[in-house]
Amino acid sequence: MPGDVRGFIQDCIPHVDAAELLLILTRDKGRAFSVRELTCELKHSDLSEAAVEKYLATFMECGLIAREHGTYRLAPVTPEYDDILTELGRLYNEQPVTLVRMIYAPKDDRLRAFADAFKIKK
């Protein structure tokens, strides 16, 4: 898997619910959603509107979405994000365990090395 996808996931996707939220925005690229609509789209999740707003703020910081008149729509700042978002969707559908591991992997190599020190060796 390209490093840019892994880095993107670690930088911009803090939780599996955030990935699902971003995929909703990706699925309907031209549509602008309110926070309430996005919260309702996440049918199987019990995310609050505040949590959805937090993830949306992260996506705006990453240059993925735009806010207009209280609604949010996909608006990647670079064309490379199109390929990354396609790969995110593929991982979600075809390799969900890999995606979950990438999302929750330690973000810092020093933290990863520290965590690895406590693994039980056989």
C-alpha positions in Angstrom: 0.0 0.0 0.0 1.4 3.4 -0.9 2.8 5.4 2.0 0.7 8.4 1.1 -2.5 6.5 1.8 -1.2 5.2 5.1 0.0 8.7 6.1 -3.4 10.2 5.0 -5.3 7.7 7.1 -3.1 8.4 10.1 -3.3 12.1 9.7 -6.9 12.6 8.7 -9.0 9.6 9.9 -9.0 9.5 13.7 -11.7 6.8 14.0 -13.6 4.2 11.9 -16.7 6.4 12.2 -14.8 9.2 10.7 -13.8 7.0 7.7 -17.5 6.1 7.2 -18.4 9.8 7.4 -15.8 10.7 4.8 -17.0 7.8 2.6 -20.6 9.2 2.7 -19.3 12.6 1.5 -17.2 10.8 -1.2 -20.2 8.8 -2.4 -22.2 11.9 -3.0 -19.5 14.2 -4.2 -21.7 17.0 -5.4 -24.1 17.0 -2.5 -23.9 19.3 0.4 -24.9 17.8 3.8 -26.0 19.3 7.0 -24.6 17.9 10.2 -28.0 16.4 11.0 -28.2 14.7 7.6 -24.7 13.2 8.0 -25.5 12.0 11.5 -28.6 10.3 10.2 -26.6 8.8 7.3 -24.5 7.0 9.9 -27.4 4.7 10.7 -25.5 2.0 12.6 -23.5 4.4 14.6 -24.5 6.3 17.8 -22.4 9.3 16.9 -23.7 12.6 18.2 -23.9 15.7 16.1 -21.0 17.1 18.1 -18.8 14.1 17.2 -19.7 14.5 13.5 -18.8 18.2 13.7 -15.4 17.3 15.3 -14.7 14.9 12.4 -15.8 17.5 9.9 -13.4 20.0 11.4 -10.6 17.4 11.0 -11.5 16.9 7.4 -11.5 20.7 6.8 -8.0 20.9 8.3 -6.9 18.2 6.0 -8.2 20.0 3.0 -10.9 17.4 2.1 -14.2 19.3 2.5 -15.7 22.8 2.4 -18.3 24.4 4.5 -20.9 26.5 2.9 -24.0 28.0 4.6 -24.0 25.4 7.4 -23.5 22.5 5.0 -20.5 20.4 4.1 -19.4 18.9 0.8 -16.4 17.1 -0.5 -13.9 19.6 -1.9 -10.4 18.1 -1.9 -7.7 20.7 -2.3 -5.4 18.5 -4.4 -6.2 16.0 -7.2 -4.1 13.4 -5.4 -6.9 13.1 -2.8 -9.2 11.6 -5.4 -6.9 8.5 -5.6 -6.5 8.4 -1.9 -10.2 8.5 -1.3 -10.8 5.8 -3.9 -8.2 3.6 -2.0 -9.9 4.4 1.3 -13.2 3.2 -0.1 -11.6 0.0 -1.5 -10.0 -0.7 1.8 -13.3 -0.2 3.7 -15.1 -2.6 1.3 -12.4 -5.2 0.7 -10.0 -5.1 3.6 -11.8 -3.6 6.6 -9.5 -5.2 9.1 -6.5 -3.7 7.5 -8.2 -0.3 7.4 -9.1 -0.5 11.1 -5.5 -1.5 12.0 -4.2 1.5 10.1 -6.6 3.9 11.7 -5.7 2.7 15.2 -2.0 2.1 14.7 0.2 4.3 16.9 0.8 7.6 15.1 4.3 8.1 16.3 7.2 5.7 15.6 8.6 6.3 19.1 5.2 5.3 20.5 5.1 2.2 18.3 8.6 1.2 19.5 7.5 1.6 23.1 4.4 -0.5 22.6 6.4 -3.1 20.8 8.7 -3.4 23.8 5.8 -4.9 25.7 4.8 -7.6 23.2 5.2 -11.1 24.5 7.7 -13.0 22.5 7.2 -16.7 22.0 
